[in-house]
Every structure is written in structure tokens, then in C-alpha cells.
Amino acid sequence: MKRSVLAAHLMPLLIPFSLFFVYGMVLTLAQSTGWGAVDDYRGGFFSAYEKILKDPLFLQSTIYSLWIALASSVGALFFGSLLALAIWQLPRRFKLLAGIYRLPIILPHITIAFIVLFLFSNRGMVPALFYHWSSGETLGPFSNLLYSRGGGAIILAYIYKEAPFVVLMELAVLQNIPEERIITARQLGAGGFRIYLRVILPQLRAVINTLFVILFLYSLGAFDIPFILGISEPSMLSIQIYNLYFKSDLVNRPLVMARLSLMFLFSLGFILIYLKAAKNLDERVRKI
């Protein structure tokens, strides 16, 4: 009953949003096949897809984008989970002060990118301090952090932006775990790590799975941070699409839409496969 009432209240927002979304996807798929293309376009129905899949630069960008998305989402989950546990275990009088972790959540992604640029560029604050402490010998690990082929600066920016979001979501779950369970586990001789695996992690598993999907897919398709901190080749898929759409001839429009369509289909497939695998793993753990 509650779900039907909630759905009825959301319908005025869901219907126009769904119509815009479906219209955008249909238009993208249609244009990827050459529909509405300029007269100079000579490709067939699936020519854009065939050309993309044979393009080595597209493969490089795909691998690079997947690496950035995977590393940043796993890093954000790891550090966010550690911070959430630390804040959860703080005395009540200190938890309000710990609320400063929310600051990166309200900052735009482009601001985070400039913060990383200010801190970790060759003339940034962190390399300058390292250079001073090392008696002016070297910049250490920060000399090649920005604009590296490994995407270290992009990953760092995403972790800084996304880890507080992980903390926010996990704290909402941690605060609902009965303290008696933790006390009982300790009385039975369980250590901190075992308590986390057997008591805390089962409660967090659902939110961790959801967070990983959100963070992975956002990092895969985001534009602003890679635009400022990324390299030109290999570039992330979002940068490649931007360059083709705004800096290329209109005859390449089907190639742009084909890339967007492939990313959308990959995202759908990733969500279905990941959540199915997570569900199967959860069922196996419960049986054990």
C-alpha cells in the first residue's frame, strides 16, 4: 500500500523525466545508424559501430576509462569505509566535529580538479613541501602524478570527491546496527577484523554494492575531472566523445552517437551482471 501511494506521488515527476530520457535514447540510437546525418555521410546502417570497434584508439580509451573507473570506485569504497568505521566509533561529542568530511560532497567536481591541480602539480603545495623536506633533491612520487598515463591525478580527485559520499551512505547503516551485537561478538572472543566480517559487513553489503555501481558508472562517463587532469592520448571515452561532437565535422555525428549508445548498453549490462553476481555471492555467504 505504501509503495503504491509513493509511486502515485512520484508519477508527476517520473512521467516527464521518463519521456525525456526515452526520447534522448531513441534519438541517439537513431542517429548512430545514420538517420538525420548530413548528405556527406556515406555509411550504412551499422557502419559507425563497425568503424568504432575496429578503431585501436577506441579500444585504448575504453581500457583506460575502465581502469580509471575501477581504481577510483574501489579506492573511494576502501577509504570511505575506513573513515565511516572511524567516525562511527568516535564518542558522541566528537561526531559533530567529524561532520567536516561532508565538505567535498558539496563541492563541484571541477573544483575538486583544481584543488588536486593546486596541491599536486610540479609547483603545487605538496611537491614543494616534499622538495623542502628532502633537502631539495627530488619531488619524489609527485613529479609525474599529474597528466600521467596511469591517471593518478584523476583517480585521486575521484577518491577525494566520492569517499565522503561513501561515508555518508555507510554511516546511515552503521548507526542502525544494535550495539548489543558488537558487545556479544566481543564477549565470544571475536577480534575487530572478525567482527567487521561477520557482523558489520553483512549489514553494509547491499549499500556497498549500490555504491560501487553508482561510482563506477559515474567515473566511467564523467567529463569535467578528466578534461582538466587527463592526458590527450589515451583519453577517456567522455573526452573522445566531446572532441568528436564539438571539434569535428558533422559527418562524424553517427560515430559520436554510436559511442554513446555503446556506453549506455555497457552500463545496462554492467548493472545487471554485477547485481546478479552480488546477489548470488550473498546467497552463498548466507548458506555458509
Buried (B, 14 or more C-beta within 10 A) or exposed (E): EEEEEEEEEEEEEEEEEEEEEEEEEEEBBBBBBBEEBEEEBEBEEBBBBEBBEEBEEBEBBBEBBBBBBBBBBBBBBEBBBEBBBEBBEEEEEEBEEBEEBEEBEEBEBBBBBBBBBEBBBEEBEBBBEBBEEEEEEEBEEBEEBBBBEBBBBBBBBBBBBBBBBBBBBBBEBBEEBEEEBBEEBBEEEBEEEEBBEEBBEEBBBEBBBEBBBBBBBBBBBBBBBBBBBBBEEBBBBBBBBBBBBEEEEEBBBBBBBBBBBBBBEBBEEBBEEBEEEBEEEBEEEEEE
